Amino acid sequence: MATQLTAEQSDLLAWGERVRRDLPWRATRDPWAILLAEVMAQQTQVDRVVPRWLAFLDRWPTATDFASSPLAEVLDAWAGLGYPRRARNLWLTAQQVRDEHGGRVPSELAALLALPGIGPYTARAVLAFAHELDAAVVDTNVGRVLARRAGTRLSPVGAQAAADDWLPRGEAWAWNQTLLDLGAMVCRPLAPACEGCPIRDGCAWFGAGRPDPDPAAGSAGVSRPQARFAGSLRQLRGLLLDAARQGPVAPDRRAELAARTHGDAAAEAVERAVGSLLADGLAQLDPEDCLRLPSS
């Protein structure tokens, strides 16, 4: 049941109705489609996600369809979306949904959190966006809004508590979508557009004159700058996986790729990269010591 809205909540929801981004997953309440969108959009730009999300749903319209595909096929389709570990976790999640939940993505927080790779944000996003239950989401955009509004850095517990307290009951879908848009479009990491913010009058950081340090820096849920990609182990892992999609990667080819990213430190780097791919279940070594995508 909806509760009486405060003036601030009403202003924010009205702003959201006017400016809400037209994202295709906002037109569905299908839990699998929403789970897929949320996992894809983690640390990936939305405009890159949209066509891939549509293609994935066309190919795998249900969790059971996705779970029944070989992991190598999933990893190949995921290429370019970054962080292939997310693809494997989603594949494992789909199998658990198929085997333990009759193919239906659960609608209870504890059951969602028990799925591989599903954290507090994604679990609550499924509850709010698929089931329209009273769950408050905290991602990097919302975390930034919460910290600035409070005027102080927030711990994970504090950020979730602030989000829960602020949530107007019965409005979870619109409220959370609006906060996500507010953080993405107005309360940006750099050069926030405070003059156009519908809740600036209640924002402690704005009211104090936006002093340094920004309370969002280091606050729970707010992403930190990533380490340099060029020359990183992450880059080498990506090169190795890209090569494995084309076929078996022999040791000399692995060494050649490692030399591109790590120069004289290639031998140690390729050992670490291959070891991490094997540990993450993203690759395997065949009897000829060639690196391949997993067979299952």
VEXDREN-2710 file (C-alpha; in Angstrom, 1 decimal):
% VEXDREN-2710
k/r/px/py/pz
1/MET/0.0/0.0/0.0
2/ALA/1.3/3.4/-0.9
3/THR/2.1/5.8/1.9
4/GLN/1.7/9.6/2.1
5/LEU/4.5/11.2/0.1
6/THR/6.7/14.0/1.5
7/ALA/7.1/17.1/-0.6
8/GLU/10.6/16.0/-1.5
9/GLN/9.5/12.5/-2.6
10/SER/6.7/14.0/-4.7
11/ASP/9.1/16.4/-6.4
12/LEU/11.5/13.7/-7.2
13/LEU/8.9/11.3/-8.6
14/ALA/7.4/14.1/-10.7
15/TRP/10.9/14.9/-12.0
16/GLY/11.4/11.2/-12.9
17/GLU/8.1/11.0/-14.8
18/ARG/9.3/13.9/-17.0
19/VAL/12.8/12.8/-17.7
20/ARG/12.9/9.0/-17.3
21/ARG/15.3/7.4/-19.8
22/ASP/13.7/5.1/-22.4
23/LEU/15.5/1.8/-21.7
24/PRO/13.9/-1.3/-23.1
25/TRP/14.1/-3.3/-19.9
26/ARG/11.9/-0.7/-18.2
27/ALA/9.0/-1.9/-20.4
28/THR/9.0/-5.4/-19.0
29/ARG/8.4/-7.1/-15.6
30/ASP/9.9/-10.4/-16.7
31/PRO/12.3/-11.3/-13.9
32/TRP/14.8/-13.2/-16.2
33/ALA/14.9/-10.2/-18.6
34/ILE/15.5/-7.8/-15.8
35/LEU/18.1/-10.0/-14.1
36/LEU/19.9/-10.2/-17.5
37/ALA/19.9/-6.5/-18.0
38/GLU/21.1/-5.8/-14.5
39/VAL/24.1/-8.2/-14.8
40/MET/25.0/-6.8/-18.2
41/ALA/24.8/-3.2/-17.1
42/GLN/27.3/-3.7/-14.3
43/GLN/30.3/-1.5/-15.2
44/THR/29.2/-1.4/-18.9
45/GLN/27.7/1.6/-20.6
46/VAL/23.9/1.4/-21.2
47/ASP/24.1/2.2/-24.9
48/ARG/26.4/-0.8/-25.4
49/VAL/24.1/-3.1/-23.3
50/VAL/20.8/-2.4/-25.2
51/PRO/21.5/-4.3/-28.4
52/ARG/23.3/-7.1/-26.6
53/TRP/20.4/-7.5/-24.2
54/LEU/17.9/-7.7/-27.0
55/ALA/20.1/-10.3/-28.8
56/PHE/20.5/-12.4/-25.7
57/LEU/16.8/-12.4/-25.0
58/ASP/16.1/-13.4/-28.6
59/ARG/18.5/-16.3/-28.3
60/TRP/17.8/-17.2/-24.7
61/PRO/14.3/-16.0/-23.7
62/THR/14.2/-17.9/-20.4
63/ALA/16.7/-18.8/-17.7
64/THR/16.2/-22.5/-18.6
65/ASP/17.2/-21.8/-22.2
66/PHE/20.3/-20.0/-21.0
67/ALA/21.2/-22.7/-18.5
68/SER/21.0/-25.4/-21.3
69/SER/23.6/-23.8/-23.5
70/PRO/27.3/-24.8/-23.2
71/LEU/29.4/-22.3/-21.2
72/ALA/31.7/-21.8/-24.2
73/GLU/28.7/-20.6/-26.2
74/VAL/27.7/-18.2/-23.5
75/LEU/31.3/-16.8/-23.1
76/ASP/31.5/-16.4/-26.9
77/ALA/28.2/-14.4/-27.0
78/TRP/29.4/-12.3/-24.0
79/ALA/32.5/-11.1/-25.8
80/GLY/32.9/-7.3/-25.6
81/LEU/30.7/-6.9/-22.5
82/GLY/33.6/-7.1/-20.1
83/TYR/34.2/-9.1/-17.0
84/PRO/33.5/-12.6/-18.4
85/ARG/33.2/-13.9/-14.8
86/ARG/29.8/-12.2/-14.8
87/ALA/28.7/-14.4/-17.7
88/ARG/29.8/-17.6/-16.0
89/ASN/28.0/-16.6/-12.8
90/LEU/24.9/-15.7/-14.7
91/TRP/25.1/-19.1/-16.4
92/LEU/25.4/-20.8/-13.0
93/THR/22.6/-18.7/-11.7
94/ALA/20.4/-19.8/-14.6
95/GLN/21.2/-23.5/-13.8
96/GLN/20.3/-23.0/-10.1
97/VAL/17.0/-21.2/-11.1
98/ARG/16.2/-24.1/-13.4
99/ASP/17.1/-26.9/-11.0
100/GLU/15.9/-25.4/-7.7
101/HIS/13.2/-22.9/-8.6
102/GLY/11.5/-24.6/-11.5
103/GLY/12.9/-22.1/-14.0
104/ARG/11.4/-19.1/-12.3
105/VAL/13.7/-16.4/-10.9
106/PRO/12.8/-16.2/-7.2
107/SER/11.0/-13.3/-5.6
108/GLU/12.5/-13.5/-2.1
109/LEU/15.6/-11.5/-1.2
110/ALA/17.3/-14.5/0.6
111/ALA/16.8/-16.8/-2.4
112/LEU/18.1/-14.2/-4.8
113/LEU/21.2/-13.6/-2.7
114/ALA/21.9/-17.3/-2.7
115/LEU/22.3/-17.3/-6.5
116/PRO/25.9/-17.2/-7.8
117/GLY/27.3/-13.7/-8.2
118/ILE/24.0/-12.0/-7.2
119/GLY/24.7/-9.2/-4.7
120/PRO/22.5/-6.8/-2.7
121/TYR/21.9/-4.4/-5.6
122/THR/21.0/-6.9/-8.2
123/ALA/18.8/-8.9/-5.8
124/ARG/16.9/-5.8/-4.8
125/ALA/16.7/-4.6/-8.4
126/VAL/14.9/-7.8/-9.4
127/LEU/12.5/-7.4/-6.4
128/ALA/11.7/-3.8/-7.3
129/PHE/11.7/-3.8/-11.1
130/ALA/10.3/-7.3/-11.8
131/HIS/8.0/-7.8/-8.8
132/GLU/7.4/-4.2/-7.8
133/LEU/8.1/-5.0/-4.2
134/ASP/9.3/-2.5/-1.6
135/ALA/13.0/-2.9/-2.1
136/ALA/15.5/0.0/-2.2
137/VAL/18.4/-0.4/-4.6
138/VAL/21.9/1.1/-4.0
139/ASP/24.3/1.1/-6.9
140/THR/27.1/3.6/-7.7
141/ASN/24.6/6.3/-8.9
142/VAL/22.2/5.9/-6.0
143/GLY/25.1/5.6/-3.5
144/ARG/26.4/9.0/-4.7
145/VAL/23.0/10.6/-4.2
146/LEU/22.6/9.2/-0.8
147/ALA/26.0/10.3/0.5
148/ARG/25.7/13.8/-0.9
149/ARG/22.2/14.2/0.5
150/ALA/23.4/13.0/3.9
151/GLY/26.5/15.2/3.6
152/THR/28.8/12.4/4.8
153/ARG/30.3/9.1/3.7
154/LEU/28.1/6.1/4.3
155/SER/29.0/2.6/5.3
156/PRO/27.3/-0.3/3.3
157/VAL/24.9/-0.7/6.2
158/GLY/24.3/3.0/6.5
159/ALA/23.7/3.5/2.8
160/GLN/21.2/0.6/2.6
161/ALA/19.4/1.9/5.7
162/ALA/19.2/5.4/4.2
163/ALA/17.8/4.0/1.0
164/ASP/15.3/1.9/2.9
165/ASP/14.2/4.8/5.0
166/TRP/13.7/7.1/2.0
167/LEU/11.8/4.7/-0.1
168/PRO/8.1/5.6/-0.4
169/ARG/6.1/2.4/0.1
170/GLY/4.2/1.2/-2.9
171/GLU/6.4/3.3/-5.3
172/ALA/9.5/1.1/-5.5
173/TRP/9.6/0.7/-9.3
174/ALA/9.3/4.4/-10.1
175/TRP/11.3/5.6/-7.1
176/ASN/14.3/3.4/-7.8
177/GLN/14.3/4.1/-11.5
178/THR/14.2/7.8/-10.8
179/LEU/17.1/7.7/-8.3
180/LEU/19.1/5.8/-10.9
181/ASP/18.5/8.4/-13.4
182/LEU/19.1/11.2/-11.0
183/GLY/22.6/9.8/-10.2
184/ALA/23.4/9.2/-13.9
185/MET/22.1/12.4/-15.3
186/VAL/22.3/15.1/-12.6
187/CYS/24.2/14.0/-9.5
188/ARG/27.2/13.0/-11.6
189/PRO/30.6/12.1/-10.3
190/LEU/32.2/15.2/-11.8
191/ALA/30.5/18.5/-12.4
192/PRO/27.1/17.6/-10.8
193/ALA/24.3/19.7/-12.2
194/CYS/23.0/20.7/-8.8
195/GLU/21.0/23.7/-10.1
196/GLY/18.8/21.3/-12.0
197/CYS/18.4/18.8/-9.1
198/PRO/14.8/18.4/-7.8
199/ILE/16.0/17.6/-4.3
200/ARG/18.8/20.1/-3.9
201/ASP/17.0/21.9/-1.1
202/GLY/17.3/18.8/1.0
203/CYS/20.9/18.0/0.1
204/ALA/23.3/18.6/2.9
205/TRP/26.3/18.8/0.6
206/PHE/24.7/21.3/-1.7
207/GLY/23.5/23.4/1.3
208/ALA/27.0/23.5/2.7
209/GLY/28.4/24.9/-0.6
210/ARG/29.7/21.6/-1.9
211/PRO/32.8/21.5/0.2
212/ASP/35.8/19.1/-0.3
213/PRO/36.0/16.3/0.2
214/ASP/33.0/15.2/-1.7
215/PRO/31.1/12.8/0.7
216/ALA/30.4/10.5/-2.2
217/ALA/34.1/9.7/-2.5
218/GLY/34.7/6.4/-0.8
219/SER/31.1/6.1/0.3
220/ALA/29.4/2.7/0.1
221/GLY/28.2/1.7/-3.3
222/VAL/30.1/4.4/-5.2
223/SER/32.6/3.1/-7.7
224/ARG/36.2/4.0/-7.5
225/PRO/38.5/4.8/-10.5
226/GLN/39.6/1.6/-12.1
227/ALA/43.3/0.6/-12.4
228/ARG/44.9/1.2/-15.8
229/PHE/43.8/-1.4/-18.3
230/ALA/46.8/-1.2/-20.7
231/GLY/49.4/-3.6/-19.5
232/SER/47.2/-5.1/-16.8
233/LEU/46.5/-8.7/-16.1
234/ARG/42.9/-8.0/-17.0
235/GLN/44.0/-7.0/-20.5
236/LEU/46.0/-10.2/-20.9
237/ARG/43.1/-12.3/-19.6
238/GLY/40.9/-10.7/-22.3
239/LEU/43.4/-11.4/-25.0
240/LEU/43.7/-15.0/-24.0
241/LEU/40.0/-15.5/-23.9
242/ASP/39.6/-13.8/-27.3
243/ALA/42.2/-16.1/-28.7
244/ALA/40.5/-19.1/-27.1
245/ARG/37.2/-18.2/-28.8
246/GLN/39.0/-18.8/-32.2
247/GLY/40.5/-22.1/-31.1
248/PRO/43.1/-23.8/-28.9
249/VAL/45.8/-21.5/-27.6
250/ALA/49.2/-23.2/-27.5
251/PRO/51.9/-22.1/-25.0
252/ASP/53.9/-20.2/-27.6
253/ARG/50.9/-18.2/-28.6
254/ARG/50.1/-17.5/-24.9
255/ALA/53.7/-16.2/-24.5
256/GLU/53.3/-14.0/-27.6
257/LEU/50.2/-12.4/-26.2
258/ALA/51.8/-11.9/-22.8
259/ALA/54.8/-10.2/-24.4
260/ARG/52.4/-7.6/-25.9
261/THR/51.1/-6.6/-22.5
262/HIS/53.9/-7.3/-20.0
263/GLY/57.1/-7.3/-22.0
264/ASP/60.0/-8.8/-20.0
265/ALA/57.6/-9.9/-17.3
266/ALA/55.5/-12.0/-19.8
267/ALA/56.4/-15.4/-18.3
268/GLU/55.1/-14.6/-14.8
269/ALA/52.1/-12.7/-16.2
270/VAL/50.9/-15.5/-18.5
271/GLU/51.2/-18.0/-15.7
272/ARG/49.1/-15.8/-13.4
273/ALA/46.6/-15.0/-16.2
274/VAL/46.1/-18.6/-17.2
275/GLY/45.9/-19.7/-13.5
276/SER/43.2/-17.1/-12.8
277/LEU/41.2/-18.1/-15.9
278/LEU/41.3/-21.7/-14.8
279/ALA/40.4/-20.8/-11.2
280/ASP/37.4/-18.8/-12.4
281/GLY/36.1/-21.6/-14.6
282/LEU/36.5/-19.5/-17.7
283/ALA/39.0/-21.7/-19.5
284/GLN/40.6/-25.1/-19.4
285/LEU/43.8/-26.8/-20.5
286/ASP/43.5/-29.8/-22.9
287/PRO/46.0/-32.8/-22.9
288/GLU/48.2/-30.9/-25.3
289/ASP/48.5/-28.0/-22.8
290/CYS/46.4/-25.7/-25.1
291/LEU/44.0/-23.2/-23.5
292/ARG/40.4/-23.7/-24.5
293/LEU/37.0/-22.4/-23.6
294/PRO/35.2/-24.7/-21.1
295/SER/33.5/-27.7/-22.7
296/SER/30.7/-27.5/-20.2
END
